[in-house]
Amino acid sequence: MMAAVFALLFTVAGSGCARQEIRTDNATENEIAGTYSLIVCSDWYGSDLVTVAVLSKEDAPYALVPYGPDFNCSITKHQAAKDALAEAAGIIRRNPDVAGTQLGRITDISGKVLGYEVRPVYRAFRYGSPDIFETFYWRENDKVFFKIWFLPREER
């Protein structure tokens, strides 16, 4: 009961929050063009369960910035779209439990593309679901921060 009340309060309190300004939608590889900074957040070997790659569009109105310790993320600037996408997919697929990748478009409230997110799709029989974590995006001034964490059902 208390969890339901907290969830309701969080939803109501967050409804006017700037976090609503950033959204992710499904994307295709064909639409990705230009130059990107590749941001990979994971452990050192890329086999961490919570591994995500974000392609930050270098001419976007907001920079995509990981929220968390620097040692968990690496940033490679000035990469062509195809190179950044190939490297991201390669890193995500290092984990033997990954069945594939999912590509998402990151946009601001006006629909401008800020970048793309490459996420793992896990083998459902291994973890009970192909999607075991969430990525949250929010804007502060000229930056869009992102944070990754396990879904509550998976954290157990």
N, C-alpha and C positions, 0 to 999 in steps of 0.2 A: 504494500500500500504506500509506504513512504517513498519507494522508488518511483511509483507512478506520479506522486505529487511533485517530486523533484524534476522528473522529466517534463511535466506540464509547465512548471515554473521556468525551467530552462528554455523551453520552446517559446513561451510568451515573452520572456525577457530578451531572448535572442532574435525575436521577429523583426525588430527595427535595427538590428546590429549591422555593421558594415560587412560582416561575413556573408551576407546575402548577395553582395555585389559580385562575387566570383562564383562561376559555375563550371562544371565539367560535363561534357557530352561525348558520345561515341564519335570517333573519327576514323578516317582511312589514311593509309600511307600515302596515297596519291595526292592528297591536299597539302602535304607538308613540303614547303619550299623556303628557301632563304638560309640565313645563318643563325645558329643557335649556340647557347652555352648549355652543355650537357651537365646536369647535376645528378649524381648518383648517391643515394642515401642507403647505406647497408653496413654490414661488417666489412672487414678488410678483404674477404675472399668472395663477396657477392653471393654467398650461399645462405645468408641470413633470411629468415622467413619474412621479415618486414624489409623488403628491398623494393625500391621504386626508383625509376629514372624520370627526370623531368627535363624536357627540352625547353629552355627559356628563350623565346624569340628576342634576338638582340635589338631589333628596332621597335619593340612593343612599348606602349606608354608606361608600363610598370615592369620592374625587374622581379623575377620569381626568386625567392630566397628561402632556404631551408631554415626552419625554426628548431634549433637544437645544437648540440655540440659539433664543432667543426670537424672533429676526428671521425664522425660518422658519415660525412659526406665528402665527395670530391667534385670539383668543378673544372671542366675543360671548356675554355671559351673558343669562339670563332670556328665552329664546326659546320660544315655543309649539312643540310637537312638529312640526306641519305646516309652520310657517315655517322652522324649523331644517332640516328634511328637504329642503324645496324649495331653500333656499339652498345646502345641501351638494351636492345633485344638479346645480344650476346651475354651481357652481364646478368640479366634477369634469368636467362635459361641455364645458368651455371648450377642452380639448385636442381637436384635430380627429381624433386617432387613437383616441378613446374611442368604443366602440360602444354602451356602456350602463353601468349601475352595478350593484353588488352590495351588498346590505344584510346586515349581520351583527349579531347580538345579542351583547353583551359581558356575561358573567355571572361571579360569584364561585363559589367551591367549593360554597356552599349553594344556588346557583341564583338568587340575587337579581340582577336586571338592574341593571347599572351604567351602561349606555348602549348606543349603537349605532355601527357603523362603516359609512361609505359609501365604497366603493372603486371605482375605475374598472375596467371590463372593456375591454381593448384589442382592436383588430382583430388577429386572430392572424397574418394575412399580413404585417403590419408588423413585429412583434417576435418572431414564432415561437410566441407563446403569449398568451392573453388575460390571464394573470396574471403580472406581471413582478417583483413585490416582496412582501415579507412584513411583517406588523406583529406585533411581539412585545409582550406585556403581562406585567407582573409587579407584585406588591404589595410595598410597603414601608410598614409602619405603617398610617396612615390614607389612603394614596394608592396609586393604581394607575398606574404609569408605562407609556408605550408608546413604541416606537422602530420606525422604518420603514427597511428597506434592500432593495436589489435582491437577487433570488434569484441564487445564484452563477452559474447558467447564463446569466443575462441581463446580468450585470455586464460581461461581455466586450464 
